[in-house]
Amino acid sequence: MNTEFEDSRGIDKCMVETYSNRRKMSLISRVVDIPLFLHIESECIEKIGDILSQNNLLFKNVLLLSGDTTFKAAGRRVVDILTGLGKSVDVMRIPDSTIETAERVRASIKDSNYNVVIGVGGGKVIDVGKYASNLEGINFISIPTTVANDGICSPVSVISYKKEKRSIITKTPIGVIADLSIIKDAPIRMIRAGIGDLLSNISAVKDWELAREIKGDNFDEFACLLSSRAAESVLISDSNDILSLEFLNKLVGSLTLSGISMGIAGSSKPASGAEHKFSHALDVISKNPALHGEQTSLGLIIATYLRGDDWERFVSIFGHWGIPTKAKELNISKEEVVKALIFAPKTRPDRYTILEHIKINEKKAIEAAEKTGVI
């Protein structure tokens, strides 16, 4: 008994000394910006009232952003539910994601007493909503009707300025409500693009690792782990039906994690590398740019080849799910692909990728695009 008593006193003394030492040190912590709530299921739009009340979001004045098609698909229903709960809802139609449209939304927020902005629609609607609400300091809720990219929950808005797309750091939405019954009804091309954008994370993380090794770039292990695991969860999926609710649930969840990884990193680096530079270059060069996720799919194949990794694996997986692997499938010419690869480093000169590492030129661009079958 005496021994036990002495041992416990020793432990108590040690604990007191440890706590005392802790008080002399400043605690190191990290603030991570993630949504307050996330709901991914069929018919969850019908639960929007319960979702808001459960999270103590008692706002009265709502600005709802939507497109013409997406308003019919989901926006009208959201308005009906919110007005039925006694909330005042104004609707603004979003035709594009230009700076002019984004500034009009911002001006509307500034001139009114809105408590929250809700974006019901695709990438353009959500990007405009994140941009305007962030600058005016009010909360934004994302209700995606398509999942063509990871913008549904990222702290980044892609805004067109003078016909050039620019990625602008904003803020992660306070909540995401992804109704799978609505997303399932979107064109399948959008879902395929979302898969392509997500899987490009694998390439982006490798580029950031390269930038750390060669340039001493600050590297966020946690953000990259989240980004990679999000992509791999879909990559290893054995589903043959990308319209199944099980697959869509996994895809939306993974795209959400991809967006959160950017918030953790304070940068788009965990989800944007050479393949995204290639897509941004195509937006500038191509006469008929394809969907962002479709273009990053091609960029992923080429970037993987340039690293000497297994690019054929992605060609096989994309083919299995009907995702384009050839430029001609997207009405993009051979010349545009080559020019885009050469121009790509200029889209983000501060971001070191495999393109800069190998000093991409016309000869290397043609070889990579031809060997992979992209052209």
C-alpha positions in Angstrom: 0.0 0.0 0.0 2.8 2.4 0.9 4.5 1.8 -2.4 1.3 2.5 -4.3 0.8 5.6 -2.4 4.3 6.8 -3.0 4.0 6.0 -6.7 0.8 8.0 -7.0 2.3 10.9 -5.3 5.2 10.8 -7.7 2.8 10.8 -10.6 0.9 13.7 -9.1 4.1 15.7 -8.6 5.1 15.0 -12.2 1.7 16.1 -13.5 1.9 19.3 -11.5 5.4 20.1 -12.9 4.2 19.3 -16.4 1.2 21.6 -16.2 3.3 24.3 -14.6 5.8 24.1 -17.5 2.9 24.2 -20.0 1.7 27.5 -18.6 5.1 28.9 -19.4 4.7 28.0 -23.1 2.4 29.4 -25.7 0.2 26.8 -27.1 0.5 26.2 -30.8 -2.7 25.6 -32.7 -4.1 25.7 -36.2 -7.5 27.1 -37.3 -9.0 25.0 -40.1 -11.8 26.5 -42.2 -14.4 23.9 -42.9 -18.2 24.1 -43.5 -20.5 24.3 -40.5 -22.7 21.6 -42.1 -22.6 19.1 -45.0 -25.6 17.1 -46.2 -25.3 14.7 -49.1 -28.4 12.6 -49.8 -31.5 12.4 -52.0 -34.2 15.0 -51.4 -32.2 16.8 -48.8 -33.3 20.2 -50.2 -36.7 19.4 -48.5 -34.9 19.4 -45.2 -33.3 22.8 -45.6 -35.4 24.4 -42.9 -34.4 21.7 -40.4 -30.8 21.9 -41.4 -30.7 25.7 -40.9 -32.4 25.6 -37.5 -30.2 22.7 -36.2 -27.2 24.9 -36.9 -28.8 28.0 -35.3 -28.9 29.9 -38.6 -31.9 32.2 -37.9 -31.4 34.7 -40.7 -34.4 36.5 -42.2 -33.2 38.1 -45.4 -31.9 35.9 -48.1 -30.3 36.6 -51.5 -30.6 33.5 -53.7 -28.4 33.2 -56.8 -29.3 30.8 -59.6 -29.3 30.3 -63.3 -32.4 29.9 -65.5 -32.2 26.2 -65.8 -31.0 25.5 -62.2 -33.7 27.8 -60.8 -36.3 25.5 -62.4 -34.4 22.4 -61.2 -34.0 23.4 -57.6 -34.0 27.2 -57.0 -37.8 27.6 -57.1 -38.2 24.9 -54.5 -35.7 26.4 -52.2 -37.5 29.8 -52.4 -40.8 28.2 -51.7 -39.5 26.4 -48.6 -37.7 29.5 -47.2 -40.7 31.8 -47.8 -42.9 29.2 -46.2 -40.7 29.6 -43.1 -41.3 33.3 -43.0 -38.0 34.4 -44.6 -37.7 37.1 -47.2 -36.0 35.9 -50.4 -34.8 37.9 -53.3 -33.6 36.1 -56.4 -30.8 37.1 -58.8 -30.2 35.2 -62.0 -26.6 34.6 -62.8 -25.8 34.3 -66.5 -22.1 33.9 -66.2 -19.1 34.3 -63.8 -17.7 37.5 -65.2 -16.3 40.2 -62.9 -19.2 42.4 -64.1 -21.8 39.9 -62.9 -19.9 39.3 -59.6 -19.7 43.0 -58.9 -23.5 43.4 -59.6 -24.2 40.8 -56.9 -21.7 42.5 -54.6 -23.5 45.8 -55.1 -26.8 44.2 -54.4 -25.5 42.8 -51.1 -24.0 46.1 -50.1 -27.2 48.1 -50.8 -29.5 45.6 -48.9 -29.7 44.0 -45.5 -29.2 40.4 -46.5 -28.0 38.0 -43.8 -26.9 35.2 -46.1 -26.3 34.4 -49.8 -27.4 31.0 -51.1 -26.1 29.7 -54.4 -28.3 27.2 -56.2 -26.7 26.0 -59.4 -23.4 25.0 -61.1 -19.9 26.3 -60.8 -20.5 29.8 -62.2 -23.3 30.5 -59.7 -21.4 29.2 -56.8 -18.2 31.0 -57.8 -20.0 34.3 -58.1 -21.7 33.7 -54.7 -18.4 32.9 -52.9 -16.7 35.9 -54.4 -19.4 38.5 -53.7 -20.4 37.2 -50.2 -16.7 37.0 -49.1 -16.0 40.6 -50.1 -19.1 41.9 -48.3 -18.5 39.8 -45.2 -21.6 37.7 -45.1 -22.1 33.9 -45.1 -22.6 31.8 -48.2 -24.4 28.4 -48.5 -23.6 26.2 -51.5 -26.4 24.1 -53.0 -24.9 22.5 -56.1 -27.1 21.2 -58.9 -24.0 19.7 -60.8 -20.7 18.4 -59.7 -18.4 19.3 -62.6 -15.6 20.5 -60.3 -14.5 20.9 -56.7 -15.7 24.5 -56.5 -18.8 23.3 -54.6 -16.8 23.6 -51.3 -13.5 25.3 -52.1 -12.3 28.7 -50.9 -11.6 29.6 -54.6 -13.7 31.4 -57.1 -13.0 31.3 -60.8 -14.0 34.7 -62.2 -13.6 35.9 -65.8 -11.8 39.3 -66.1 -11.3 40.8 -69.6 -12.0 37.4 -71.1 -9.4 35.7 -68.9 -10.3 33.3 -66.1 -8.7 34.1 -62.8 -8.7 32.1 -59.6 -9.4 34.3 -56.6 -9.1 33.2 -53.0 -12.4 33.6 -51.2 -13.8 31.7 -48.2 -15.2 28.2 -47.8 -19.0 28.1 -47.7 -20.5 27.8 -44.3 -22.6 24.9 -45.5 -23.1 22.5 -48.4 -26.5 20.9 -49.3 -26.0 18.4 -52.1 -29.3 16.8 -53.2 -28.3 13.7 -55.1 -31.7 13.4 -56.8 -31.0 16.7 -58.5 -27.4 16.1 -59.2 -28.2 12.8 -60.8 -30.5 14.5 -63.3 -27.7 16.8 -64.5 -26.1 15.9 -67.8 -23.8 13.0 -67.4 -21.0 15.0 -69.0 -20.9 17.2 -65.8 -20.4 14.2 -63.6 -17.6 12.9 -65.8 -16.0 16.3 -65.7 -16.2 16.2 -61.9 -14.4 12.9 -61.8 -11.7 14.3 -64.0 -11.2 17.3 -61.9 -11.0 15.2 -58.7 -8.5 12.7 -60.1 -6.2 15.5 -61.2 -5.5 16.0 -57.5 -3.1 13.1 -57.8 -1.0 15.0 -60.3 -1.3 18.3 -58.4 0.1 16.7 -55.2 3.1 15.3 -57.1 3.8 18.7 -58.5 3.7 20.3 -55.1 6.1 17.6 -53.8 8.4 18.4 -56.7 8.2 22.1 -55.9 9.2 21.3 -52.3 12.1 19.2 -53.4 13.5 21.6 -56.1 12.4 25.0 -54.9 12.0 24.5 -51.2 8.3 25.3 -51.4 6.3 25.2 -48.2 4.4 21.9 -48.3 1.3 21.0 -46.3 1.3 17.3 -45.6 -2.2 17.3 -44.1 -3.8 19.1 -47.0 -2.1 16.9 -49.5 -3.1 13.7 -47.6 -6.7 14.9 -47.7 -6.6 15.8 -51.4 -4.9 12.5 -52.4 -7.2 10.3 -50.3 -10.3 12.1 -51.7 -9.2 11.3 -55.3 -8.1 7.7 -54.5 -11.4 6.8 -52.9 -13.1 7.4 -56.3 -10.1 6.1 -58.3 -10.4 2.6 -56.6 -14.2 2.5 -56.9 -15.4 -0.6 -58.7 -18.7 1.0 -59.6 -19.8 0.6 -63.3 -22.7 3.1 -62.8 -21.5 6.6 -62.1 -25.1 7.7 -61.8 -25.8 5.4 -58.9 -26.5 7.1 -55.6 -23.7 5.2 -54.0 -21.1 6.5 -56.5 -22.5 10.0 -56.5 -22.4 10.2 -52.7 -18.7 9.2 -52.9 -17.9 11.7 -55.7 -19.6 14.6 -54.0 -18.0 13.8 -50.6 -14.6 13.6 -52.3 -15.0 16.8 -54.2 -16.0 18.4 -50.9 -12.8 17.1 -49.2 -10.8 18.4 -52.2 -12.2 21.8 -51.6 -11.5 21.7 -47.9 -7.9 20.6 -48.6 -7.4 24.0 -50.4 -8.8 25.8 -47.4 -6.4 24.0 -45.1 -3.5 24.8 -47.4 -4.6 28.4 -47.9 -3.9 27.7 -51.6 -5.2 25.7 -54.5 -1.9 23.8 -54.7 -3.2 20.4 -53.3 -5.7 20.3 -56.2 -4.1 22.3 -59.0 -0.8 21.6 -60.8 0.4 21.2 -64.3 -2.9 19.7 -65.5 -4.8 22.8 -64.3 -2.2 25.1 -65.9 -2.9 23.2 -69.2 -6.7 23.7 -68.7 -6.2 27.4 -68.0 -4.1 27.7 -71.2 -6.8 26.0 -73.2 -9.3 28.5 -71.9 -7.2 31.2 -73.5 -6.1 29.4 -76.7 -9.0 27.2 -77.7 -11.8 28.5 -79.9 -14.2 26.2 -78.1 -12.9 25.4 -74.6 -14.4 22.3 -73.0 -15.5 21.8 -69.4 -12.7 22.5 -66.9 -12.8 18.9 -65.6 -12.6 17.5 -69.1 -9.5 19.6 -69.9 -7.8 18.7 -66.6 -8.4 15.0 -67.5 -6.3 15.4 -70.6 -3.7 17.4 -68.7 -3.5 14.7 -66.0 -2.7 12.1 -68.7 0.0 14.2 -70.2 1.5 15.3 -66.9 1.6 11.7 -65.7 3.5 10.7 -68.8 6.0 13.6 -68.4 6.8 12.3 -64.9 7.4 8.8 -66.2 4.4 7.4 -64.2 1.7 5.1 -65.3 -0.4 7.3 -67.5 -2.1 4.4 -69.2 -3.9 3.6 -66.0 -5.8 6.9 -66.2 -6.6 6.3 -69.9 -8.1 3.0 -69.0 -10.1 4.3 -66.0 -11.3 7.3 -68.0 -12.3 5.1 -70.8 -14.2 2.8 -68.4 -16.3 5.8 -67.2 -16.7 7.4 -70.6 -14.4 10.4 -69.8 -12.7 11.8 -72.9 -9.1 10.9 -73.3 -8.5 12.5 -76.8 -8.6 16.2 -77.7 -10.7 15.5 -80.7 -13.5 14.2 -78.5 -13.7 17.7 -77.1 -13.4 19.5 -80.4 -9.9 20.7 -79.4 -7.4 20.7 -82.2 -3.9 19.2 -82.1 -2.4 22.6 -82.6 -4.4 24.0 -79.6 -3.1 21.2 -77.4 0.5 21.8 -78.3 0.2 25.6 -77.9 -1.6 25.2 -74.6 1.2 22.9 -73.2 3.8 25.5 -74.2 1.8 28.4 -72.9 0.7 26.7 -69.6 3.7 27.8 -67.5 2.8 31.4 -68.1 -0.7 31.0 -66.6 0.8 30.7 -63.1 4.5 31.5 -63.3 4.9 31.3 -59.5 3.8 27.7 -59.4 6.5 25.1 -60.1 5.3 21.9 -61.9 6.6 19.2 -64.1 6.2 21.5 -67.0 8.7 23.9 -65.7 10.9 21.1 -64.4 11.4 19.5 -67.9 11.4 22.9 -69.6 8.4 22.1 -71.8 8.9 23.1 -75.5 7.2 22.3 -78.8 9.1 19.1 -79.4 8.4 17.7 -75.9 4.7 18.9 -76.1 4.1 17.1 -79.4 5.9 13.9 -78.2 3.9 13.7 -74.9 0.5 14.5 -76.6 1.1 11.9 -79.3 2.6 9.2 -77.1 -0.4 9.4 -74.8 -2.9 9.5 -77.7 -4.3 12.8 -76.6 -3.7 14.0 -80.2 
